[in-house]
Amino acid sequence: MLKFQILGAIEIQSPLCTIRPKGTLQRALLATMLVSEGHLVPTDTLIDEIWGSEPPDGVENAIHAHVSRLRRKLAPLEEGDRSTQLVTHPRGYRLVLGDDQLDALVFSNGYERLKEASGPSAKVAADCRHLLNLWSGSVFGGPVGGPTCQAAVAQYDEARRAVQERLFDCELDDAQHERAIPELRRLLITHPYQERLHQQLMIALYRAGRQTEALQVYRDLSRGLAEELGLTPSPAMQAYEKAVLDQDPVLNWSSIVGPTAAQRALVRPSPVRN
């Protein structure tokens, strides 16, 4: 069975070999087919993704030629005499995919299950790490395609951040704050204005007995927002600073700090493990 990877460099994997498609047009074609996750892709969409507002003369013939080229690339990798996965329809093309053939589809399905997951924090954290291990880099390995591909990149990246945040919440619940600290610091290099990551790092540092460093996380964010965006931290973010300054007991049993006592009362405490 063929495997396709887009959570990193675009790859086509088979038991025999791994292929990384070359050429901007071929990569855009394959990327668009893959982010459609097995659904029909209209010819007009492919034209827009590959050439944008400046398609060449005879563009439909050009599309057919590029699809034929991709089909020839897939043919030696497909098993036995089975018909090709790249199917032509009157309105466009479809790359038939099983649920486990595309890493992004595996990730998306796992993310949907994770949103409803409950149970021990350590088990949920392990599930989060399993999903995050599907990623080997940025989607497609870098910019490719047009609006459809760009929308898919935003969707996958947003889901990835949500899984990362869930992971750190679970690790904080499981008293794994020392493990979370270096990973949170690395993430904040590429996501310097993600407040939830700052909040989780402040909690982790505070529980590790590093109150001064926890406060510095807030001050660095505040300075960065002011200098780069002309903004101030949100009220929720300010509540974390106040909680650290006050050595609020809520920091020892919850990763959620509300700006008011009433909001804090909505969070049920759980025992802290040493």
C-alpha positions as protocol buffer text, in pm:
chain_id: "A"
residue {
  index: 1
  type: MET
  ca { x: 0 y: 0 z: 0 }
}
residue {
  index: 2
  type: LEU
  ca { x: 125 y: 345 z: -89 }
}
residue {
  index: 3
  type: LYS
  ca { x: 176 y: 598 z: 188 }
}
residue {
  index: 4
  type: PHE
  ca { x: 175 y: 973 z: 134 }
}
residue {
  index: 5
  type: GLN
  ca { x: 340 y: 1226 z: 362 }
}
residue {
  index: 6
  type: ILE
  ca { x: 274 y: 1600 z: 373 }
}
residue {
  index: 7
  type: LEU
  ca { x: 344 y: 1676 z: 740 }
}
residue {
  index: 8
  type: GLY
  ca { x: 699 y: 1753 z: 636 }
}
residue {
  index: 9
  type: ALA
  ca { x: 849 y: 1719 z: 288 }
}
residue {
  index: 10
  type: ILE
  ca { x: 604 y: 1570 z: 35 }
}
residue {
  index: 11
  type: GLU
  ca { x: 680 y: 1200 z: -5 }
}
residue {
  index: 12
  type: ILE
  ca { x: 531 y: 896 z: -176 }
}
residue {
  index: 13
  type: GLN
  ca { x: 632 y: 584 z: 13 }
}
residue {
  index: 14
  type: SER
  ca { x: 608 y: 220 z: -94 }
}
residue {
  index: 15
  type: PRO
  ca { x: 772 y: -99 z: 36 }
}
residue {
  index: 16
  type: LEU
  ca { x: 1020 y: -63 z: -251 }
}
residue {
  index: 17
  type: CYS
  ca { x: 1126 y: 301 z: -230 }
}
residue {
  index: 18
  type: THR
  ca { x: 1043 y: 657 z: -128 }
}
residue {
  index: 19
  type: ILE
  ca { x: 993 y: 931 z: -387 }
}
residue {
  index: 20
  type: ARG
  ca { x: 1002 y: 1305 z: -328 }
}
residue {
  index: 21
  type: PRO
  ca { x: 832 y: 1472 z: -626 }
}
residue {
  index: 22
  type: LYS
  ca { x: 1037 y: 1748 z: -783 }
}
residue {
  index: 23
  type: GLY
  ca { x: 924 y: 2051 z: -976 }
}
residue {
  index: 24
  type: THR
  ca { x: 688 y: 2322 z: -856 }
}
residue {
  index: 25
  type: LEU
  ca { x: 396 y: 2217 z: -1076 }
}
residue {
  index: 26
  type: GLN
  ca { x: 409 y: 1847 z: -986 }
}
residue {
  index: 27
  type: ARG
  ca { x: 438 y: 1927 z: -615 }
}
residue {
  index: 28
  type: ALA
  ca { x: 142 y: 2168 z: -633 }
}
residue {
  index: 29
  type: LEU
  ca { x: -66 y: 1910 z: -821 }
}
residue {
  index: 30
  type: LEU
  ca { x: 7 y: 1631 z: -574 }
}
residue {
  index: 31
  type: ALA
  ca { x: -33 y: 1859 z: -271 }
}
residue {
  index: 32
  type: THR
  ca { x: -377 y: 1973 z: -390 }
}
residue {
  index: 33
  type: MET
  ca { x: -490 y: 1615 z: -453 }
}
residue {
  index: 34
  type: LEU
  ca { x: -369 y: 1505 z: -110 }
}
residue {
  index: 35
  type: VAL
  ca { x: -520 y: 1786 z: 99 }
}
residue {
  index: 36
  type: SER
  ca { x: -854 y: 1704 z: -64 }
}
residue {
  index: 37
  type: GLU
  ca { x: -828 y: 1379 z: 137 }
}
residue {
  index: 38
  type: GLY
  ca { x: -981 y: 1149 z: -124 }
}
residue {
  index: 39
  type: HIS
  ca { x: -1250 y: 1386 z: -252 }
}
residue {
  index: 40
  type: LEU
  ca { x: -1298 y: 1499 z: -611 }
}
residue {
  index: 41
  type: VAL
  ca { x: -1087 y: 1801 z: -707 }
}
residue {
  index: 42
  type: PRO
  ca { x: -1247 y: 2011 z: -986 }
}
residue {
  index: 43
  type: THR
  ca { x: -1023 y: 2095 z: -1279 }
}
residue {
  index: 44
  type: ASP
  ca { x: -1071 y: 2468 z: -1213 }
}
residue {
  index: 45
  type: THR
  ca { x: -937 y: 2422 z: -860 }
}
residue {
  index: 46
  type: LEU
  ca { x: -625 y: 2248 z: -989 }
}
residue {
  index: 47
  type: ILE
  ca { x: -565 y: 2526 z: -1240 }
}
residue {
  index: 48
  type: ASP
  ca { x: -596 y: 2789 z: -966 }
}
residue {
  index: 49
  type: GLU
  ca { x: -362 y: 2599 z: -734 }
}
residue {
  index: 50
  type: ILE
  ca { x: -93 y: 2538 z: -995 }
}
residue {
  index: 51
  type: TRP
  ca { x: -98 y: 2858 z: -1204 }
}
residue {
  index: 52
  type: GLY
  ca { x: -306 y: 3107 z: -1008 }
}
residue {
  index: 53
  type: SER
  ca { x: -441 y: 3396 z: -1213 }
}
residue {
  index: 54
  type: GLU
  ca { x: -204 y: 3337 z: -1506 }
}
residue {
  index: 55
  type: PRO
  ca { x: -280 y: 2995 z: -1657 }
}
residue {
  index: 56
  type: PRO
  ca { x: -106 y: 2910 z: -1986 }
}
residue {
  index: 57
  type: ASP
  ca { x: -282 y: 2870 z: -2319 }
}
residue {
  index: 58
  type: GLY
  ca { x: -438 y: 2526 z: -2352 }
}
residue {
  index: 59
  type: VAL
  ca { x: -441 y: 2492 z: -1975 }
}
residue {
  index: 60
  type: GLU
  ca { x: -677 y: 2192 z: -1967 }
}
residue {
  index: 61
  type: ASN
  ca { x: -439 y: 1997 z: -2189 }
}
residue {
  index: 62
  type: ALA
  ca { x: -156 y: 2102 z: -1959 }
}
residue {
  index: 63
  type: ILE
  ca { x: -349 y: 1973 z: -1657 }
}
residue {
  index: 64
  type: HIS
  ca { x: -412 y: 1642 z: -1832 }
}
residue {
  index: 65
  type: ALA
  ca { x: -41 y: 1613 z: -1915 }
}
residue {
  index: 66
  type: HIS
  ca { x: 65 y: 1678 z: -1554 }
}
residue {
  index: 67
  type: VAL
  ca { x: -192 y: 1431 z: -1419 }
}
residue {
  index: 68
  type: SER
  ca { x: -71 y: 1168 z: -1668 }
}
residue {
  index: 69
  type: ARG
  ca { x: 287 y: 1230 z: -1556 }
}
residue {
  index: 70
  type: LEU
  ca { x: 190 y: 1184 z: -1191 }
}
residue {
  index: 71
  type: ARG
  ca { x: -7 y: 870 z: -1275 }
}
residue {
  index: 72
  type: ARG
  ca { x: 298 y: 722 z: -1450 }
}
residue {
  index: 73
  type: LYS
  ca { x: 504 y: 801 z: -1141 }
}
residue {
  index: 74
  type: LEU
  ca { x: 256 y: 620 z: -917 }
}
residue {
  index: 75
  type: ALA
  ca { x: 203 y: 318 z: -1143 }
}
residue {
  index: 76
  type: PRO
  ca { x: 527 y: 127 z: -1064 }
}
residue {
  index: 77
  type: LEU
  ca { x: 465 y: 175 z: -692 }
}
residue {
  index: 78
  type: GLU
  ca { x: 106 y: 52 z: -686 }
}
residue {
  index: 79
  type: GLU
  ca { x: 47 y: -310 z: -598 }
}
residue {
  index: 80
  type: GLY
  ca { x: -24 y: -583 z: -852 }
}
residue {
  index: 81
  type: ASP
  ca { x: -277 y: -518 z: -1126 }
}
residue {
  index: 82
  type: ARG
  ca { x: -498 y: -292 z: -916 }
}
residue {
  index: 83
  type: SER
  ca { x: -635 y: 11 z: -1099 }
}
residue {
  index: 84
  type: THR
  ca { x: -464 y: 341 z: -1034 }
}
residue {
  index: 85
  type: GLN
  ca { x: -555 y: 547 z: -730 }
}
residue {
  index: 86
  type: LEU
  ca { x: -552 y: 864 z: -942 }
}
residue {
  index: 87
  type: VAL
  ca { x: -893 y: 859 z: -1109 }
}
residue {
  index: 88
  type: THR
  ca { x: -1026 y: 1087 z: -1384 }
}
residue {
  index: 89
  type: HIS
  ca { x: -1384 y: 1222 z: -1357 }
}
residue {
  index: 90
  type: PRO
  ca { x: -1578 y: 1439 z: -1602 }
}
residue {
  index: 91
  type: ARG
  ca { x: -1541 y: 1739 z: -1366 }
}
residue {
  index: 92
  type: GLY
  ca { x: -1188 y: 1679 z: -1242 }
}
residue {
  index: 93
  type: TYR
  ca { x: -967 y: 1424 z: -1069 }
}
residue {
  index: 94
  type: ARG
  ca { x: -963 y: 1221 z: -750 }
}
residue {
  index: 95
  type: LEU
  ca { x: -681 y: 1051 z: -562 }
}
residue {
  index: 96
  type: VAL
  ca { x: -845 y: 759 z: -383 }
}
residue {
  index: 97
  type: LEU
  ca { x: -706 y: 732 z: -30 }
}
residue {
  index: 98
  type: GLY
  ca { x: -754 y: 492 z: 257 }
}
residue {
  index: 99
  type: ASP
  ca { x: -770 y: 638 z: 608 }
}
residue {
  index: 100
  type: ASP
  ca { x: -415 y: 525 z: 686 }
}
residue {
  index: 101
  type: GLN
  ca { x: -250 y: 622 z: 357 }
}
residue {
  index: 102
  type: LEU
  ca { x: -206 y: 995 z: 425 }
}
residue {
  index: 103
  type: ASP
  ca { x: -24 y: 1111 z: 738 }
}
residue {
  index: 104
  type: ALA
  ca { x: -235 y: 1428 z: 759 }
}
residue {
  index: 105
  type: LEU
  ca { x: -555 y: 1222 z: 749 }
}
residue {
  index: 106
  type: VAL
  ca { x: -424 y: 993 z: 1024 }
}
residue {
  index: 107
  type: PHE
  ca { x: -340 y: 1305 z: 1225 }
}
residue {
  index: 108
  type: SER
  ca { x: -679 y: 1471 z: 1164 }
}
residue {
  index: 109
  type: ASN
  ca { x: -873 y: 1157 z: 1262 }
}
residue {
  index: 110
  type: GLY
  ca { x: -659 y: 1117 z: 1573 }
}
residue {
  index: 111
  type: TYR
  ca { x: -712 y: 1482 z: 1662 }
}
residue {
  index: 112
  type: GLU
  ca { x: -1089 y: 1441 z: 1644 }
}
residue {
  index: 113
  type: ARG
  ca { x: -1071 y: 1140 z: 1877 }
}
residue {
  index: 114
  type: LEU
  ca { x: -839 y: 1328 z: 2109 }
}
residue {
  index: 115
  type: LYS
  ca { x: -1088 y: 1612 z: 2154 }
}
residue {
  index: 116
  type: GLU
  ca { x: -1321 y: 1365 z: 2326 }
}
residue {
  index: 117
  type: ALA
  ca { x: -1049 y: 1170 z: 2506 }
}
residue {
  index: 118
  type: SER
  ca { x: -1058 y: 1126 z: 2880 }
}
residue {
  index: 119
  type: GLY
  ca { x: -877 y: 903 z: 3125 }
}
residue {
  index: 120
  type: PRO
  ca { x: -536 y: 923 z: 3294 }
}
residue {
  index: 121
  type: SER
  ca { x: -332 y: 1228 z: 3196 }
}
residue {
  index: 122
  type: ALA
  ca { x: -28 y: 1011 z: 3117 }
}
residue {
  index: 123
  type: LYS
  ca { x: -231 y: 807 z: 2864 }
}
residue {
  index: 124
  type: VAL
  ca { x: -371 y: 1116 z: 2691 }
}
residue {
  index: 125
  type: ALA
  ca { x: -22 y: 1271 z: 2683 }
}
residue {
  index: 126
  type: ALA
  ca { x: 113 y: 957 z: 2517 }
}
residue {
  index: 127
  type: ASP
  ca { x: -164 y: 976 z: 2256 }
}
residue {
  index: 128
  type: CYS
  ca { x: -72 y: 1341 z: 2191 }
}
residue {
  index: 129
  type: ARG
  ca { x: 294 y: 1253 z: 2142 }
}
residue {
  index: 130
  type: HIS
  ca { x: 202 y: 972 z: 1904 }
}
residue {
  index: 131
  type: LEU
  ca { x: 13 y: 1219 z: 1684 }
}
residue {
  index: 132
  type: LEU
  ca { x: 285 y: 1485 z: 1702 }
}
residue {
  index: 133
  type: ASN
  ca { x: 545 y: 1228 z: 1596 }
}
residue {
  index: 134
  type: LEU
  ca { x: 372 y: 1215 z: 1257 }
}
residue {
  index: 135
  type: TRP
  ca { x: 522 y: 1557 z: 1186 }
}
residue {
  index: 136
  type: SER
  ca { x: 875 y: 1583 z: 1048 }
}
residue {
  index: 137
  type: GLY
  ca { x: 865 y: 1952 z: 951 }
}
residue {
  index: 138
  type: SER
  ca { x: 640 y: 2221 z: 809 }
}
residue {
  index: 139
  type: VAL
  ca { x: 346 y: 2111 z: 591 }
}
residue {
  index: 140
  type: PHE
  ca { x: 471 y: 2022 z: 238 }
}
residue {
  index: 141
  type: GLY
  ca { x: 822 y: 2105 z: 356 }
}
residue {
  index: 142
  type: GLY
  ca { x: 760 y: 2467 z: 255 }
}
residue {
  index: 143
  type: PRO
  ca { x: 518 y: 2687 z: 59 }
}
residue {
  index: 144
  type: VAL
  ca { x: 342 y: 2519 z: -233 }
}
residue {
  index: 145
  type: GLY
  ca { x: 12 y: 2562 z: -420 }
}
residue {
  index: 146
  type: GLY
  ca { x: -257 y: 2825 z: -392 }
}
residue {
  index: 147
  type: PRO
  ca { x: -560 y: 2900 z: -171 }
}
residue {
  index: 148
  type: THR
  ca { x: -668 y: 2538 z: -119 }
}
residue {
  index: 149
  type: CYS
  ca { x: -322 y: 2429 z: -7 }
}
residue {
  index: 150
  type: GLN
  ca { x: -273 y: 2740 z: 206 }
}
residue {
  index: 151
  type: ALA
  ca { x: -607 y: 2682 z: 382 }
}
residue {
  index: 152
  type: ALA
  ca { x: -506 y: 2322 z: 451 }
}
residue {
  index: 153
  type: VAL
  ca { x: -172 y: 2435 z: 597 }
}
residue {
  index: 154
  type: ALA
  ca { x: -354 y: 2673 z: 833 }
}
residue {
  index: 155
  type: GLN
  ca { x: -597 y: 2398 z: 936 }
}
residue {
  index: 156
  type: TYR
  ca { x: -327 y: 2138 z: 1005 }
}
residue {
  index: 157
  type: ASP
  ca { x: -106 y: 2388 z: 1189 }
}
residue {
  index: 158
  type: GLU
  ca { x: -397 y: 2497 z: 1409 }
}
residue {
  index: 159
  type: ALA
  ca { x: -475 y: 2136 z: 1497 }
}
residue {
  index: 160
  type: ARG
  ca { x: -108 y: 2072 z: 1572 }
}
residue {
  index: 161
  type: ARG
  ca { x: -98 y: 2365 z: 1815 }
}
residue {
  index: 162
  type: ALA
  ca { x: -413 y: 2237 z: 1985 }
}
residue {
  index: 163
  type: VAL
  ca { x: -254 y: 1892 z: 2032 }
}
residue {
  index: 164
  type: GLN
  ca { x: 62 y: 2052 z: 2169 }
}
residue {
  index: 165
  type: GLU
  ca { x: -138 y: 2256 z: 2419 }
}
residue {
  index: 166
  type: ARG
  ca { x: -334 y: 1946 z: 2525 }
}
residue {
  index: 167
  type: LEU
  ca { x: -7 y: 1757 z: 2569 }
}
residue {
  index: 168
  type: PHE
  ca { x: 136 y: 2019 z: 2805 }
}
residue {
  index: 169
  type: ASP
  ca { x: -189 y: 2044 z: 3001 }
}
residue {
  index: 170
  type: CYS
  ca { x: -174 y: 1667 z: 3054 }
}
residue {
  index: 171
  type: GLU
  ca { x: 192 y: 1675 z: 3152 }
}
residue {
  index: 172
  type: LEU
  ca { x: 128 y: 1954 z: 3401 }
}
residue {
  index: 173
  type: ASP
  ca { x: -161 y: 1750 z: 3544 }
}
residue {
  index: 174
  type: ASP
  ca { x: 79 y: 1454 z: 3570 }
}
residue {
  index: 175
  type: ALA
  ca { x: 347 y: 1659 z: 3752 }
}
residue {
  index: 176
  type: GLN
  ca { x: 579 y: 1642 z: 3449 }
}
residue {
  index: 177
  type: HIS
  ca { x: 658 y: 2014 z: 3460 }
}
residue {
  index: 178
  type: GLU
  ca { x: 1035 y: 1962 z: 3432 }
}
residue {
  index: 179
  type: ARG
  ca { x: 987 y: 1772 z: 3108 }
}
residue {
  index: 180
  type: ALA
  ca { x: 756 y: 2038 z: 2967 }
}
residue {
  index: 181
  type: ILE
  ca { x: 981 y: 2340 z: 3032 }
}
residue {
  index: 182
  type: PRO
  ca { x: 1245 y: 2291 z: 2756 }
}
residue {
  index: 183
  type: GLU
  ca { x: 983 y: 2189 z: 2500 }
}
residue {
  index: 184
  type: LEU
  ca { x: 769 y: 2493 z: 2575 }
}
residue {
  index: 185
  type: ARG
  ca { x: 1073 y: 2720 z: 2545 }
}
residue {
  index: 186
  type: ARG
  ca { x: 1154 y: 2573 z: 2201 }
}
residue {
  index: 187
  type: LEU
  ca { x: 797 y: 2619 z: 2080 }
}
residue {
  index: 188
  type: LEU
  ca { x: 791 y: 2982 z: 2190 }
}
residue {
  index: 189
  type: ILE
  ca { x: 1084 y: 3055 z: 1959 }
}
residue {
  index: 190
  type: THR
  ca { x: 858 y: 2988 z: 1659 }
}
residue {
  index: 191
  type: HIS
  ca { x: 530 y: 3094 z: 1825 }
}
residue {
  index: 192
  type: PRO
  ca { x: 635 y: 3398 z: 2029 }
}
residue {
  index: 193
  type: TYR
  ca { x: 282 y: 3537 z: 2076 }
}
residue {
  index: 194
  type: GLN
  ca { x: 90 y: 3220 z: 2163 }
}
residue {
  index: 195
  type: GLU
  ca { x: -39 y: 3316 z: 2505 }
}
residue {
  index: 196
  type: ARG
  ca { x: -149 y: 2967 z: 2606 }
}
residue {
  index: 197
  type: LEU
  ca { x: 208 y: 2839 z: 2565 }
}
residue {
  index: 198
  type: HIS
  ca { x: 335 y: 3127 z: 2780 }
}
residue {
  index: 199
  type: GLN
  ca { x: 77 y: 3045 z: 3045 }
}
residue {
  index: 200
  type: GLN
  ca { x: 177 y: 2679 z: 3050 }
}
residue {
  index: 201
  type: LEU
  ca { x: 546 y: 2769 z: 3075 }
}
residue {
  index: 202
  type: MET
  ca { x: 473 y: 3003 z: 3366 }
}
residue {
  index: 203
  type: ILE
  ca { x: 287 y: 2724 z: 3547 }
}
residue {
  index: 204
  type: ALA
  ca { x: 567 y: 2474 z: 3480 }
}
residue {
  index: 205
  type: LEU
  ca { x: 838 y: 2711 z: 3604 }
}
residue {
  index: 206
  type: TYR
  ca { x: 638 y: 2807 z: 3911 }
}
residue {
  index: 207
  type: ARG
  ca { x: 586 y: 2443 z: 4007 }
}
residue {
  index: 208
  type: ALA
  ca { x: 958 y: 2384 z: 3958 }
}
residue {
  index: 209
  type: GLY
  ca { x: 1027 y: 2654 z: 4219 }
}
residue {
  index: 210
  type: ARG
  ca { x: 1141 y: 2909 z: 3959 }
}
residue {
  index: 211
  type: GLN
  ca { x: 905 y: 3196 z: 4035 }
}
residue {
  index: 212
  type: THR
  ca { x: 1140 y: 3466 z: 3904 }
}
residue {
  index: 213
  type: GLU
  ca { x: 1173 y: 3290 z: 3568 }
}
residue {
  index: 214
  type: ALA
  ca { x: 795 y: 3249 z: 3551 }
}
residue {
  index: 215
  type: LEU
  ca { x: 752 y: 3623 z: 3592 }
}
residue {
  index: 216
  type: GLN
  ca { x: 1020 y: 3687 z: 3328 }
}
residue {
  index: 217
  type: VAL
  ca { x: 816 y: 3485 z: 3077 }
}
residue {
  index: 218
  type: TYR
  ca { x: 530 y: 3730 z: 3125 }
}
residue {
  index: 219
  type: ARG
  ca { x: 759 y: 4034 z: 3103 }
}
residue {
  index: 220
  type: ASP
  ca { x: 925 y: 3908 z: 2782 }
}
residue {
  index: 221
  type: LEU
  ca { x: 584 y: 3857 z: 2622 }
}
residue {
  index: 222
  type: SER
  ca { x: 463 y: 4199 z: 2738 }
}
residue {
  index: 223
  type: ARG
  ca { x: 770 y: 4369 z: 2594 }
}
residue {
  index: 224
  type: GLY
  ca { x: 747 y: 4179 z: 2266 }
}
residue {
  index: 225
  type: LEU
  ca { x: 379 y: 4262 z: 2219 }
}
residue {
  index: 226
  type: ALA
  ca { x: 441 y: 4630 z: 2292 }
}
residue {
  index: 227
  type: GLU
  ca { x: 746 y: 4666 z: 2067 }
}
residue {
  index: 228
  type: GLU
  ca { x: 631 y: 4453 z: 1774 }
}
residue {
  index: 229
  type: LEU
  ca { x: 253 y: 4491 z: 1772 }
}
residue {
  index: 230
  type: GLY
  ca { x: 169 y: 4783 z: 1998 }
}
residue {
  index: 231
  type: LEU
  ca { x: -42 y: 4555 z: 2218 }
}
residue {
  index: 232
  type: THR
  ca { x: -62 y: 4452 z: 2582 }
}
residue {
  index: 233
  type: PRO
  ca { x: -116 y: 4101 z: 2722 }
}
residue {
  index: 234
  type: SER
  ca { x: -477 y: 3988 z: 2751 }
}
residue {
  index: 235
  type: PRO
  ca { x: -663 y: 3998 z: 3086 }
}
residue {
  index: 236
  type: ALA
  ca { x: -624 y: 3620 z: 3106 }
}
residue {
  index: 237
  type: MET
  ca { x: -248 y: 3654 z: 3064 }
}
residue {
  index: 238
  type: GLN
  ca { x: -237 y: 3927 z: 3326 }
}
residue {
  index: 239
  type: ALA
  ca { x: -417 y: 3694 z: 3564 }
}
residue {
  index: 240
  type: TYR
  ca { x: -128 y: 3448 z: 3537 }
}
residue {
  index: 241
  type: GLU
  ca { x: 121 y: 3718 z: 3631 }
}
residue {
  index: 242
  type: LYS
  ca { x: -89 y: 3816 z: 3932 }
}
residue {
  index: 243
  type: ALA
  ca { x: -125 y: 3455 z: 4040 }
}
residue {
  index: 244
  type: VAL
  ca { x: 253 y: 3406 z: 4033 }
}
residue {
  index: 245
  type: LEU
  ca { x: 314 y: 3732 z: 4220 }
}
residue {
  index: 246
  type: ASP
  ca { x: 55 y: 3634 z: 4482 }
}
residue {
  index: 247
  type: GLN
  ca { x: 178 y: 3273 z: 4497 }
}
residue {
  index: 248
  type: ASP
  ca { x: -183 y: 3177 z: 4444 }
}
residue {
  index: 249
  type: PRO
  ca { x: -252 y: 2814 z: 4551 }
}
residue {
  index: 250
  type: VAL
  ca { x: -447 y: 2763 z: 4229 }
}
residue {
  index: 251
  type: LEU
  ca { x: -111 y: 2738 z: 4049 }
}
residue {
  index: 252
  type: ASN
  ca { x: -40 y: 2412 z: 4231 }
}
residue {
  index: 253
  type: TRP
  ca { x: -342 y: 2222 z: 4112 }
}
residue {
  index: 254
  type: SER
  ca { x: -468 y: 2377 z: 3791 }
}
residue {
  index: 255
  type: SER
  ca { x: -318 y: 2489 z: 3460 }
}
residue {
  index: 256
  type: ILE
  ca { x: -615 y: 2725 z: 3415 }
}
residue {
  index: 257
  type: VAL
  ca { x: -603 y: 3056 z: 3601 }
}
residue {
  index: 258
  type: GLY
  ca { x: -905 y: 3283 z: 3561 }
}
residue {
  index: 259
  type: PRO
  ca { x: -887 y: 3661 z: 3601 }
}
residue {
  index: 260
  type: THR
  ca { x: -1144 y: 3651 z: 3880 }
}
residue {
  index: 261
  type: ALA
  ca { x: -1212 y: 3437 z: 4184 }
}
residue {
  index: 262
  type: ALA
  ca { x: -1549 y: 3338 z: 4036 }
}
residue {
  index: 263
  type: GLN
  ca { x: -1381 y: 3194 z: 3729 }
}
residue {
  index: 264
  type: ARG
  ca { x: -1131 y: 3007 z: 3942 }
}
residue {
  index: 265
  type: ALA
  ca { x: -1414 y: 2848 z: 4136 }
}
residue {
  index: 266
  type: LEU
  ca { x: -1526 y: 2677 z: 3815 }
}
residue {
  index: 267
  type: VAL
  ca { x: -1203 y: 2473 z: 3806 }
}
residue {
  index: 268
  type: ARG
  ca { x: -1210 y: 2160 z: 4019 }
}
residue {
  index: 269
  type: PRO
  ca { x: -879 y: 2101 z: 4198 }
}
residue {
  index: 270
  type: SER
  ca { x: -691 y: 1775 z: 4163 }
}
residue {
  index: 271
  type: PRO
  ca { x: -422 y: 1649 z: 4399 }
}
residue {
  index: 272
  type: VAL
  ca { x: -64 y: 1750 z: 4331 }
}
residue {
  index: 273
  type: ARG
  ca { x: 182 y: 1464 z: 4294 }
}
residue {
  index: 274
  type: ASN
  ca { x: 539 y: 1513 z: 4409 }
}
